[in-house]
Amino acid sequence: MASETIRALLEQAFPNASDVQVVDRTGGGDHFHVTVVSSDFVGLPLIDQHRRVNEALAAPLADGTIHELRITTKGAV
Amino acid sequence: MSTLADRTLGEQIKDVIESEPVVLFMKGTPQMVMCGNSDRALRALWQSGAPITAVDILPDPRIRQELSALSGWPTIPQVFVKGELVGGADICEELAASGELRGKLDEALGADREQTVKTVALTLS
């Protein structure tokens, strides 16, 4: 359930993404590893790429839906 | 002169970030790490030759709130080099693997730096 919400938020925030993956790492529904591949990240420092992902997921991060978040970003045209 | 104890939590956090070369805000301490991601960041820093000043955020939830308000970064751990946010565990691991973290530390602190690990406790009122 949370995985789908997270995926929707990421797809909304990164309409140019060529790949969005959300993995529930523990099966418990609150430890996630998200991967976003998008042209938006080209030329952007890693910290800013991760900031963009954190911003997209600000609501579930703030309300505790996401207890732990791993982020992988790649810039791709 | 004001002592640490006279200062607000936010001021103390800011002070540590600005005065210590490398700060790791983590869950637990380097001697007793309480979270896998804090452990990943700690290892990445250590492998890159960083002197580490660790701050445990677990003693009080306000530490994390104040820190995130200051940094704009929502999760723990958080790593700062010379006052600048480098990122969390994923970024530290990635930058350590590519050698960029060592390069960044060499540039900021010099290549002949001493590698020490210490822990700073914040004063909670």
Backbone of each chain as ProteinMPNN parsed JSONL, in Angstrom:
{"seq_chain_A": "MASETIRALLEQAFPNASDVQVVDRTGGGDHFHVTVVSSDFVGLPLIDQHRRVNEALAAPLADGTIHELRITTKGAV", "coords_chain_A": {"N_chain_A": [[0.84, -1.206, 0.0], [1.774, 1.333, 0.982], [3.963, 1.389, -0.665], [2.906, 1.827, -3.198], [1.813, 4.356, -2.922], [4.128, 5.822, -2.527], [5.458, 5.375, -4.918], [3.666, 6.668, -6.639], [3.915, 9.323, -5.781], [6.568, 9.814, -6.466], [6.522, 9.472, -9.223], [4.9, 11.529, -9.892], [6.429, 13.704, -9.091], [8.642, 13.422, -10.679], [8.159, 13.551, -13.681], [9.632, 13.085, -15.951], [11.026, 10.801, -15.522], [12.743, 7.845, -16.409], [12.819, 5.528, -15.149], [11.348, 4.296, -12.229], [11.644, 2.898, -9.148], [10.389, 1.151, -6.35], [11.218, -0.408, -3.479], [10.185, -2.471, -0.94], [12.009, -3.002, 1.679], [12.072, -4.681, 3.899], [9.694, -5.907, 3.983], [7.946, -5.018, 5.776], [6.639, -2.726, 5.211], [7.574, -0.166, 5.806], [10.263, 0.349, 5.47], [12.085, 1.506, 2.954], [13.557, 1.29, -0.316], [14.221, 3.461, -2.753], [14.506, 4.037, -6.24], [15.356, 6.311, -8.689], [15.539, 7.16, -11.981], [16.331, 9.702, -14.024], [16.226, 12.331, -16.437], [16.161, 14.748, -15.24], [18.117, 14.796, -13.342], [20.554, 15.08, -14.488], [23.681, 16.534, -14.426], [23.234, 17.553, -11.941], [24.341, 17.947, -8.589], [24.937, 15.129, -6.428], [23.862, 15.413, -3.843], [21.835, 17.249, -4.245], [20.213, 15.857, -5.958], [19.302, 13.862, -4.254], [18.018, 15.47, -2.43], [15.869, 16.366, -3.945], [14.391, 14.012, -4.171], [13.831, 13.51, -1.485], [12.223, 15.737, -1.012], [10.054, 15.182, -2.644], [8.99, 13.103, -1.258], [8.255, 14.161, 1.141], [5.903, 14.271, 2.708], [5.153, 11.488, 3.438], [7.538, 10.96, 4.769], [7.475, 12.727, 6.875], [5.181, 12.014, 8.303], [5.758, 9.537, 9.253], [5.173, 7.293, 7.772], [7.181, 6.414, 6.114], [9.741, 4.857, 7.553], [12.385, 4.287, 7.203], [14.603, 5.249, 4.657], [16.17, 4.514, 1.677], [18.054, 5.84, -0.959], [18.558, 5.832, -4.417], [19.809, 7.5, -7.123], [19.916, 8.331, -10.569], [21.22, 10.115, -13.276], [19.903, 10.322, -16.42], [19.599, 10.636, -19.879]], "CA_chain_A": [[0.0, 0.0, 0.0], [2.653, 2.497, 1.052], [4.835, 1.358, -1.845], [2.2, 2.431, -4.327], [1.735, 5.798, -2.64], [5.466, 6.379, -2.735], [5.697, 5.355, -6.356], [2.841, 7.713, -7.247], [4.522, 10.62, -5.446], [7.807, 9.956, -7.24], [6.179, 9.642, -10.643], [4.335, 12.87, -9.999], [7.509, 14.682, -8.938], [9.616, 13.236, -11.758], [7.435, 13.082, -14.873], [10.581, 12.692, -16.993], [11.788, 9.62, -15.104], [12.673, 6.667, -17.285], [12.65, 4.378, -14.264], [11.054, 4.544, -10.814], [11.462, 1.629, -8.439], [10.192, 1.24, -4.899], [11.362, -1.736, -2.888], [9.92, -2.612, 0.493], [13.211, -3.78, 1.98], [11.897, -5.672, 4.968], [8.364, -6.488, 3.895], [7.13, -4.451, 6.839], [5.903, -1.576, 4.715], [8.066, 1.154, 6.219], [11.678, 0.51, 5.115], [12.028, 1.505, 1.494], [14.672, 1.71, -1.17], [13.667, 3.993, -3.999], [15.453, 4.339, -7.308], [14.774, 7.182, -9.708], [16.423, 7.482, -13.098], [15.646, 10.783, -14.728], [17.04, 13.377, -17.066], [16.178, 15.889, -14.31], [19.287, 14.729, -12.464], [21.793, 15.288, -15.236], [24.416, 17.738, -14.053], [22.882, 17.995, -10.589], [25.129, 17.244, -7.569], [24.248, 14.012, -5.785], [23.074, 15.854, -2.685], [20.622, 17.912, -4.738], [19.365, 14.781, -6.486], [18.641, 13.239, -3.101], [17.09, 16.474, -1.875], [14.648, 16.35, -4.765], [13.631, 12.813, -3.794], [13.315, 13.76, -0.133], [11.125, 16.708, -1.115], [8.896, 14.492, -3.231], [8.45, 12.184, -0.245], [8.231, 14.901, 2.414], [4.723, 13.93, 3.519], [5.314, 10.195, 4.114], [8.686, 11.004, 5.692], [7.096, 13.504, 8.061], [4.144, 11.365, 9.128], [6.238, 8.259, 9.769], [4.888, 6.191, 6.849], [8.518, 5.92, 5.779], [10.601, 4.854, 8.732], [13.764, 4.325, 6.718], [14.593, 5.469, 3.215], [17.42, 4.5, 0.919], [17.819, 6.524, -2.229], [19.514, 5.725, -5.514], [19.387, 8.345, -8.244], [20.821, 8.346, -11.722], [20.845, 11.033, -14.331], [19.938, 9.68, -17.729], [18.847, 11.416, -20.867]], "C_chain_A": [[0.873, 1.254, 0.0], [3.559, 2.56, -0.171], [4.178, 2.067, -3.018], [2.06, 3.939, -4.157], [3.071, 6.469, -2.943], [5.785, 6.441, -4.225], [4.928, 6.489, -7.047], [3.439, 9.093, -6.996], [5.771, 10.861, -6.292], [7.493, 10.193, -8.719], [5.605, 11.035, -10.906], [5.449, 13.927, -9.977], [8.515, 14.609, -10.082], [8.926, 12.686, -13.009], [8.371, 12.626, -15.992], [11.305, 11.396, -16.683], [11.618, 8.48, -16.104], [12.545, 5.402, -16.442], [12.384, 4.852, -12.836], [10.831, 3.184, -10.158], [11.294, 1.9, -6.953], [10.25, -0.176, -4.347], [11.097, -1.652, -1.39], [10.988, -3.565, 1.031], [12.973, -4.903, 2.98], [10.549, -6.383, 4.874], [7.412, -5.913, 4.929], [6.371, -3.196, 6.43], [6.378, -0.23, 5.239], [9.575, 1.368, 5.998], [11.783, 0.395, 3.593], [13.364, 1.871, 0.86], [14.065, 2.189, -2.483], [14.795, 4.3, -4.984], [14.731, 5.207, -8.332], [15.84, 7.476, -10.754], [15.712, 8.538, -13.928], [16.628, 11.768, -15.336], [17.113, 14.62, -16.181], [17.48, 15.955, -13.5], [20.605, 15.011, -13.18], [22.435, 16.616, -14.828], [24.131, 18.248, -12.657], [23.755, 17.243, -9.561], [24.272, 16.195, -6.863], [23.35, 14.484, -4.637], [21.782, 16.53, -3.138], [19.661, 16.899, -5.358], [18.584, 14.139, -5.336], [17.664, 14.202, -2.437], [15.767, 16.463, -2.633], [13.761, 15.151, -4.398], [13.033, 12.993, -2.393], [12.13, 14.726, -0.158], [9.859, 16.044, -1.66], [8.203, 13.621, -2.187], [8.325, 12.847, 1.132], [7.068, 14.464, 3.307], [4.873, 12.558, 4.194], [6.539, 10.13, 5.03], [8.272, 11.672, 7.0], [6.1, 12.751, 8.94], [4.528, 9.955, 9.583], [5.886, 7.054, 8.897], [6.195, 5.545, 6.396], [9.377, 6.014, 7.035], [12.065, 4.951, 8.315], [13.745, 4.388, 5.207], [16.005, 5.396, 2.649], [17.114, 5.059, -0.462], [18.945, 6.201, -3.213], [18.986, 6.586, -6.654], [20.413, 8.236, -9.358], [20.301, 9.361, -12.719], [20.95, 10.319, -15.668], [19.09, 10.477, -18.689], [17.784, 10.521, -21.513]], "O_chain_A": [[0.736, 2.122, -0.862], [3.885, 3.643, -0.658], [4.829, 2.819, -3.744], [2.172, 4.7, -5.118], [3.124, 7.545, -3.54], [6.315, 7.435, -4.721], [5.46, 7.176, -7.919], [3.464, 9.935, -7.893], [6.002, 11.969, -6.774], [8.13, 11.018, -9.374], [5.792, 11.625, -11.97], [5.421, 14.9, -10.73], [9.16, 15.603, -10.417], [9.083, 11.515, -13.355], [7.964, 11.874, -16.878], [12.114, 10.932, -17.487], [10.518, 8.193, -16.575], [12.204, 4.336, -16.955], [13.102, 5.7, -12.306], [9.95, 2.423, -10.557], [11.963, 2.758, -6.377], [9.437, -1.031, -4.701], [11.712, -0.86, -0.676], [10.89, -4.781, 0.861], [13.607, -5.955, 2.905], [10.295, -7.346, 5.598], [6.232, -6.26, 4.968], [5.564, -2.666, 7.194], [5.653, 0.758, 5.127], [10.102, 2.438, 6.303], [11.592, -0.681, 3.025], [14.166, 2.63, 1.404], [13.47, 1.409, -3.226], [15.875, 4.756, -4.609], [13.634, 4.876, -8.782], [16.915, 7.984, -10.434], [14.631, 8.3, -14.466], [17.716, 12.0, -14.809], [18.008, 15.45, -16.342], [17.888, 17.02, -13.038], [21.646, 15.163, -12.541], [21.806, 17.672, -14.881], [24.704, 19.248, -12.225], [23.891, 16.023, -9.658], [23.059, 16.348, -6.719], [22.224, 14.013, -4.483], [20.749, 16.396, -2.482], [18.443, 17.065, -5.289], [17.379, 13.907, -5.432], [16.613, 13.794, -1.942], [14.691, 16.54, -2.039], [12.538, 15.269, -4.327], [11.871, 12.664, -2.157], [11.16, 14.553, 0.58], [8.75, 16.309, -1.198], [6.988, 13.428, -2.228], [8.294, 12.166, 2.157], [7.232, 14.307, 4.517], [4.733, 12.469, 5.414], [6.571, 9.33, 5.965], [8.664, 11.242, 8.085], [6.159, 12.833, 10.167], [3.733, 9.261, 10.216], [6.248, 5.924, 9.226], [6.311, 4.323, 6.304], [9.695, 7.103, 7.513], [12.874, 5.602, 8.975], [12.98, 3.682, 4.551], [16.907, 6.114, 3.08], [16.066, 4.789, -1.049], [20.126, 6.289, -2.878], [17.849, 6.416, -7.095], [21.609, 8.073, -9.119], [19.1, 9.452, -12.972], [22.001, 9.769, -15.996], [17.999, 10.934, -18.35], [17.035, 10.977, -22.377]]}, "seq_chain_B": "MSTLADRTLGEQIKDVIESEPVVLFMKGTPQMVMCGNSDRALRALWQSGAPITAVDILPDPRIRQELSALSGWPTIPQVFVKGELVGGADICEELAASGELRGKLDEALGADREQTVKTVALTLS", "coords_chain_B": {"N_chain_B": [[31.375, 35.032, 28.89], [29.575, 32.639, 27.102], [28.608, 29.386, 28.051], [28.333, 26.027, 26.763], [26.054, 24.984, 27.92], [24.348, 27.108, 28.284], [23.193, 27.55, 25.928], [20.755, 27.235, 23.305], [19.33, 24.204, 21.998], [19.34, 24.183, 19.199], [21.299, 26.113, 18.686], [23.525, 24.866, 19.779], [23.766, 22.639, 18.093], [24.281, 23.881, 15.665], [26.669, 25.056, 16.313], [28.369, 22.844, 16.709], [28.39, 21.778, 14.127], [29.626, 23.836, 12.762], [32.083, 24.088, 13.992], [33.439, 21.666, 14.105], [35.481, 19.516, 12.094], [34.476, 17.233, 10.655], [31.285, 16.096, 10.999], [29.12, 13.646, 12.237], [25.852, 12.999, 12.521], [24.056, 10.69, 14.222], [22.335, 7.564, 14.946], [22.815, 6.347, 18.015], [26.184, 5.614, 19.107], [29.616, 5.709, 17.899], [30.741, 3.551, 19.199], [28.59, 2.048, 19.924], [26.508, 1.451, 17.7], [23.263, 2.174, 16.632], [21.75, 1.766, 14.412], [21.437, 0.624, 11.097], [21.92, 2.32, 8.909], [23.274, 4.484, 10.004], [25.556, 3.137, 10.666], [26.525, 2.491, 8.136], [27.191, 5.02, 7.139], [29.117, 5.784, 8.987], [31.126, 3.86, 8.526], [31.782, 4.454, 5.865], [32.864, 6.996, 6.153], [35.022, 6.438, 7.823], [36.561, 4.686, 6.256], [37.313, 6.464, 4.341], [39.132, 7.97, 5.543], [38.362, 9.944, 7.369], [38.387, 12.262, 10.101], [36.25, 11.866, 12.797], [33.503, 13.384, 14.303], [31.048, 12.461, 16.333], [27.561, 12.737, 16.898], [25.043, 11.706, 18.934], [21.7, 11.233, 18.187], [19.636, 10.112, 19.496], [19.089, 10.531, 22.316], [17.123, 12.534, 22.703], [14.145, 13.464, 21.062], [13.994, 16.035, 20.113], [16.473, 16.755, 19.191], [16.81, 15.662, 16.66], [14.687, 16.953, 15.364], [15.445, 19.667, 15.497], [17.85, 19.547, 14.118], [17.09, 18.668, 11.521], [15.48, 20.783, 10.807], [17.37, 22.722, 10.545], [19.106, 21.739, 8.576], [17.506, 20.96, 6.492], [17.26, 18.391, 5.739], [15.707, 15.315, 5.865], [16.248, 12.81, 7.059], [18.145, 10.492, 9.158], [21.334, 8.998, 9.086], [23.211, 12.164, 9.12], [25.756, 13.862, 7.471], [28.302, 16.212, 7.855], [30.803, 18.19, 6.378], [33.212, 20.438, 7.167], [31.184, 22.261, 7.905], [29.367, 21.987, 5.888], [26.611, 20.294, 4.49], [26.966, 17.006, 3.497], [25.494, 14.741, 3.013], [23.394, 11.819, 3.421], [23.524, 8.33, 4.41], [23.479, 6.893, 1.981], [24.595, 8.632, 0.07], [27.114, 9.072, 1.221], [28.201, 6.492, 1.111], [28.23, 6.084, -1.645], [29.93, 8.138, -2.5], [32.21, 7.424, -1.131], [32.864, 4.997, -2.286], [33.522, 5.768, -4.862], [35.705, 7.25, -4.404], [35.497, 9.923, -4.184], [34.781, 11.005, -1.748], [37.047, 10.81, -0.126], [38.666, 12.515, -1.602], [37.299, 14.916, -1.295], [37.597, 15.277, 1.43], [40.359, 15.467, 1.593], [40.741, 17.836, 0.278], [39.304, 19.613, 1.89], [40.408, 19.297, 4.447], [43.059, 18.694, 4.267], [45.56, 16.346, 3.221], [47.182, 15.058, 5.019], [45.895, 14.578, 7.393], [44.924, 13.808, 10.8], [43.359, 10.876, 11.941], [40.698, 10.599, 13.925], [38.237, 9.541, 16.302], [35.531, 10.924, 17.901], [33.017, 11.681, 20.383], [30.374, 13.924, 20.798], [28.331, 15.224, 23.257], [25.168, 16.705, 23.467], [23.786, 19.37, 25.389], [20.912, 18.986, 27.166], [18.057, 20.784, 27.996]], "CA_chain_B": [[31.369, 34.03, 27.819], [28.522, 31.654, 27.33], [29.012, 27.983, 27.969], [27.423, 25.212, 25.954], [24.805, 24.733, 28.629], [23.475, 28.276, 28.202], [22.728, 27.734, 24.561], [19.641, 26.388, 22.893], [19.724, 23.002, 21.28], [19.645, 24.58, 17.821], [22.598, 26.808, 18.694], [24.574, 23.857, 20.02], [23.916, 21.833, 16.88], [24.928, 24.752, 14.688], [28.039, 25.249, 16.773], [29.127, 21.612, 16.426], [28.533, 21.672, 12.673], [30.547, 24.854, 12.268], [33.414, 24.06, 14.606], [34.106, 20.374, 13.936], [35.763, 19.295, 10.673], [33.52, 16.267, 10.092], [30.288, 15.734, 12.004], [28.158, 12.605, 11.879], [24.686, 12.865, 13.394], [23.749, 9.273, 14.063], [21.59, 6.888, 16.006], [23.808, 5.632, 18.81], [27.536, 6.16, 19.121], [30.503, 4.82, 17.135], [30.986, 2.337, 19.986], [27.353, 1.267, 19.932], [25.674, 1.986, 16.622], [21.903, 1.656, 16.828], [20.992, 1.779, 13.158], [22.246, 0.176, 9.965], [22.328, 3.425, 8.039], [24.323, 5.212, 10.713], [26.74, 2.289, 10.539], [27.029, 2.637, 6.762], [27.83, 6.342, 7.022], [30.321, 5.744, 9.828], [32.139, 3.074, 7.814], [32.205, 5.195, 4.669], [33.737, 8.08, 6.616], [36.26, 5.857, 8.357], [37.328, 4.165, 5.121], [37.808, 7.587, 3.557], [40.133, 8.665, 6.338], [37.811, 11.133, 8.017], [38.263, 12.403, 11.547], [34.792, 11.856, 12.955], [32.857, 13.844, 15.519], [29.718, 11.868, 16.292], [26.535, 13.237, 17.806], [23.925, 10.767, 19.034], [20.436, 11.987, 18.169], [18.598, 9.347, 20.186], [18.7, 10.923, 23.682], [15.948, 13.399, 22.739], [13.614, 13.671, 19.701], [14.177, 17.432, 19.688], [17.755, 16.901, 18.488], [16.547, 15.379, 15.26], [13.817, 18.015, 14.84], [16.246, 20.89, 15.318], [18.846, 19.282, 13.073], [16.44, 18.637, 10.204], [15.038, 22.148, 10.514], [18.578, 23.467, 10.182], [19.77, 21.202, 7.381], [16.559, 20.67, 5.421], [17.447, 16.984, 5.387], [14.736, 14.71, 6.783], [16.581, 11.508, 7.652], [19.396, 10.275, 9.893], [22.36, 9.946, 9.524], [23.582, 13.333, 8.328], [27.195, 14.103, 7.556], [28.748, 17.552, 7.486], [32.243, 18.426, 6.287], [33.474, 21.881, 7.256], [29.952, 23.031, 7.983], [28.5, 21.789, 4.721], [25.96, 18.982, 4.453], [27.397, 16.124, 2.41], [24.336, 13.901, 2.736], [23.125, 10.708, 4.326], [24.312, 7.109, 4.256], [23.599, 6.495, 0.57], [25.549, 9.517, -0.594], [28.453, 8.809, 1.775], [28.681, 5.225, 0.55], [28.508, 6.256, -3.065], [31.109, 8.995, -2.638], [33.362, 6.67, -0.615], [33.191, 3.967, -3.276], [34.122, 6.393, -6.045], [36.909, 7.972, -3.998], [35.214, 11.362, -4.098], [34.71, 11.443, -0.351], [38.431, 11.031, 0.288], [39.119, 13.716, -2.301], [36.638, 16.047, -0.664], [38.217, 15.438, 2.742], [41.724, 15.945, 1.344], [40.634, 19.237, -0.111], [38.8, 20.417, 3.003], [41.154, 19.152, 5.698], [44.451, 18.342, 4.007], [45.72, 14.897, 3.056], [47.955, 14.469, 6.124], [45.084, 14.754, 8.6], [44.875, 12.726, 11.786], [42.033, 10.283, 11.962], [40.25, 10.328, 15.285], [36.783, 9.445, 16.455], [35.079, 11.388, 19.213], [31.587, 11.854, 20.513], [29.972, 15.142, 21.49], [26.973, 15.142, 23.799], [24.508, 18.002, 23.557], [23.177, 19.61, 26.695], [19.455, 19.084, 27.048], [17.489, 21.518, 29.129]], "C_chain_B": [[30.314, 32.977, 28.115], [29.081, 30.238, 27.221], [27.986, 27.246, 27.131], [26.048, 25.099, 26.599], [23.819, 25.891, 28.526], [22.77, 28.365, 26.862], [21.582, 26.792, 24.234], [20.189, 25.196, 22.129], [20.146, 23.339, 19.844], [21.0, 25.266, 17.724], [23.748, 25.83, 18.898], [24.847, 23.038, 18.772], [24.681, 22.621, 15.819], [26.419, 24.907, 15.024], [28.906, 24.024, 16.462], [29.404, 21.505, 14.929], [29.606, 22.634, 12.17], [31.96, 24.715, 12.821], [34.163, 22.739, 14.401], [34.325, 20.092, 12.445], [34.77, 18.348, 9.994], [32.553, 15.846, 11.193], [29.342, 14.687, 11.439], [27.049, 12.597, 12.925], [24.12, 11.481, 13.163], [22.834, 8.768, 15.17], [22.57, 5.998, 16.747], [25.143, 6.343, 18.758], [28.424, 5.244, 18.273], [30.783, 3.507, 17.875], [29.75, 1.449, 20.023], [26.362, 1.87, 18.93], [24.296, 1.335, 16.696], [21.086, 1.589, 15.535], [21.935, 1.437, 12.004], [22.743, 1.307, 9.084], [23.395, 4.291, 8.7], [25.638, 4.451, 10.604], [27.358, 2.435, 9.144], [27.765, 3.964, 6.585], [29.146, 6.375, 7.794], [31.448, 5.002, 9.106], [32.674, 3.813, 6.601], [33.173, 6.314, 5.054], [35.081, 7.533, 7.064], [37.16, 5.374, 7.224], [37.915, 5.28, 4.273], [38.785, 8.446, 4.355], [39.649, 9.911, 7.045], [38.028, 11.108, 9.523], [36.768, 12.568, 11.822], [34.378, 12.413, 14.314], [31.409, 13.383, 15.454], [28.799, 12.529, 17.308], [25.371, 12.251, 17.771], [22.62, 11.558, 19.092], [19.356, 11.302, 19.011], [18.195, 9.859, 21.579], [17.432, 11.776, 23.757], [15.447, 13.647, 21.323], [13.811, 15.096, 19.19], [15.484, 17.621, 18.921], [17.534, 16.717, 16.993], [15.693, 16.485, 14.627], [14.616, 19.277, 14.533], [17.237, 20.719, 14.175], [18.211, 19.347, 11.687], [15.918, 20.01, 9.805], [16.21, 22.971, 9.977], [19.113, 23.033, 8.82], [18.818, 21.047, 6.2], [16.657, 19.233, 4.944], [16.626, 16.156, 6.369], [15.206, 13.483, 7.555], [17.92, 11.532, 8.384], [20.052, 9.037, 9.31], [22.478, 11.185, 8.615], [25.059, 13.607, 8.566], [27.52, 15.508, 7.062], [30.27, 17.577, 7.423], [32.451, 19.931, 6.22], [32.184, 22.696, 7.163], [28.968, 22.799, 6.858], [27.919, 20.382, 4.718], [26.44, 18.194, 3.233], [26.24, 15.21, 2.012], [24.161, 12.831, 3.79], [23.969, 9.497, 3.968], [24.522, 6.742, 2.784], [24.647, 7.321, -0.16], [26.961, 9.24, -0.097], [29.034, 7.525, 1.194], [29.081, 5.385, -0.912], [29.789, 7.068, -3.275], [32.37, 8.3, -2.114], [33.822, 5.658, -1.663], [33.909, 4.566, -4.489], [35.419, 7.125, -5.712], [36.684, 9.47, -3.836], [35.206, 11.879, -2.663], [36.115, 11.724, 0.184], [38.971, 12.311, -0.344], [38.571, 14.982, -1.664], [37.28, 16.356, 0.688], [39.64, 15.967, 2.6], [41.704, 17.446, 1.076], [40.256, 20.114, 1.083], [39.748, 20.426, 4.201], [42.639, 18.872, 5.497], [44.622, 16.829, 4.015], [46.435, 14.254, 4.253], [47.215, 14.577, 7.457], [45.192, 13.545, 9.528], [43.46, 12.181, 11.809], [41.661, 9.885, 13.387], [38.736, 10.17, 15.279], [36.429, 9.956, 17.836], [33.573, 11.587, 19.194], [31.312, 13.122, 21.289], [28.539, 14.962, 21.985], [26.395, 16.545, 23.89], [23.881, 18.14, 24.939], [21.679, 19.832, 26.521], [18.897, 19.78, 28.26], [16.141, 20.929, 29.493]], "O_chain_B": [[30.19, 32.495, 29.24], [29.933, 29.958, 26.377], [26.913, 27.769, 26.83], [25.021, 25.116, 25.922], [22.61, 25.7, 28.661], [21.854, 29.168, 26.686], [21.456, 25.708, 24.803], [21.336, 25.181, 21.682], [21.16, 22.852, 19.345], [21.76, 25.024, 16.785], [24.803, 25.949, 18.275], [25.999, 22.771, 18.428], [25.592, 22.109, 15.17], [27.287, 24.891, 14.151], [30.041, 24.161, 16.005], [30.518, 21.182, 14.518], [30.387, 22.304, 11.277], [32.922, 25.166, 12.2], [35.388, 22.7, 14.513], [33.458, 20.393, 11.624], [34.286, 18.626, 8.897], [32.973, 15.296, 12.211], [28.833, 14.816, 10.325], [27.278, 12.231, 14.078], [23.748, 11.133, 12.042], [22.595, 9.439, 16.174], [23.092, 5.028, 16.197], [25.224, 7.521, 18.41], [28.028, 4.121, 17.962], [31.033, 2.478, 17.248], [29.862, 0.229, 20.14], [25.505, 2.682, 19.28], [24.174, 0.115, 16.806], [19.874, 1.379, 15.569], [23.073, 1.902, 11.95], [23.861, 1.257, 8.571], [24.311, 4.774, 8.035], [26.704, 5.052, 10.467], [28.58, 2.495, 9.005], [28.825, 4.022, 5.962], [30.148, 6.915, 7.326], [32.588, 5.467, 9.082], [33.876, 3.802, 6.338], [34.17, 6.549, 4.372], [36.135, 8.079, 6.737], [38.366, 5.619, 7.227], [38.902, 5.073, 3.566], [39.21, 9.509, 3.903], [40.426, 10.831, 7.296], [37.874, 10.064, 10.158], [36.098, 13.341, 11.138], [34.858, 11.956, 15.352], [30.635, 13.856, 14.622], [29.205, 12.839, 18.428], [24.79, 11.995, 16.716], [22.453, 12.439, 19.936], [18.279, 11.863, 19.212], [17.056, 9.64, 21.989], [16.733, 11.745, 24.77], [16.24, 14.007, 20.454], [13.799, 15.337, 17.983], [15.6, 18.531, 18.1], [18.006, 17.506, 16.174], [15.944, 16.9, 13.496], [14.485, 19.873, 13.464], [17.438, 21.627, 13.368], [18.735, 20.004, 10.788], [15.909, 20.365, 8.626], [16.053, 23.8, 9.08], [19.524, 23.866, 8.012], [19.251, 21.005, 5.049], [16.184, 18.903, 3.857], [16.818, 16.272, 7.579], [14.632, 13.146, 8.59], [18.711, 12.465, 8.244], [19.339, 8.067, 9.053], [21.928, 11.235, 7.516], [25.543, 13.587, 9.697], [27.072, 15.931, 5.996], [30.944, 17.049, 8.307], [31.933, 20.606, 5.331], [32.109, 23.688, 6.438], [27.864, 23.345, 6.865], [28.637, 19.401, 4.917], [26.335, 18.653, 2.096], [26.028, 14.939, 0.83], [24.699, 12.917, 4.894], [25.001, 9.618, 3.307], [25.614, 6.33, 2.392], [25.473, 6.793, -0.904], [27.9, 9.178, -0.89], [30.209, 7.472, 0.831], [30.121, 4.894, -1.352], [30.622, 6.731, -4.116], [33.471, 8.56, -2.601], [35.019, 5.487, -1.895], [34.795, 3.938, -5.068], [36.143, 7.565, -6.605], [37.578, 10.197, -3.401], [35.569, 13.024, -2.393], [36.351, 12.73, 0.852], [39.656, 13.094, 0.314], [39.275, 15.98, -1.512], [37.483, 17.515, 1.05], [40.079, 16.808, 3.383], [42.533, 18.206, 1.579], [40.8, 21.202, 1.271], [39.877, 21.439, 4.889], [43.394, 18.82, 6.468], [43.914, 16.119, 4.73], [46.31, 13.05, 4.478], [47.836, 14.658, 8.517], [45.503, 12.432, 9.107], [42.488, 12.929, 11.709], [42.234, 8.962, 13.966], [38.052, 10.615, 14.357], [36.966, 9.477, 18.834], [32.945, 11.651, 18.137], [31.938, 13.375, 22.319], [27.649, 14.594, 21.219], [27.07, 17.469, 24.344], [23.5, 17.153, 25.569], [21.245, 20.747, 25.821], [19.206, 19.43, 29.399], [15.491, 21.404, 30.424]]}, "name": "protein", "num_of_chains": 2, "seq": "MASETIRALLEQAFPNASDVQVVDRTGGGDHFHVTVVSSDFVGLPLIDQHRRVNEALAAPLADGTIHELRITTKGAVMSTLADRTLGEQIKDVIESEPVVLFMKGTPQMVMCGNSDRALRALWQSGAPITAVDILPDPRIRQELSALSGWPTIPQVFVKGELVGGADICEELAASGELRGKLDEALGADREQTVKTVALTLS"}
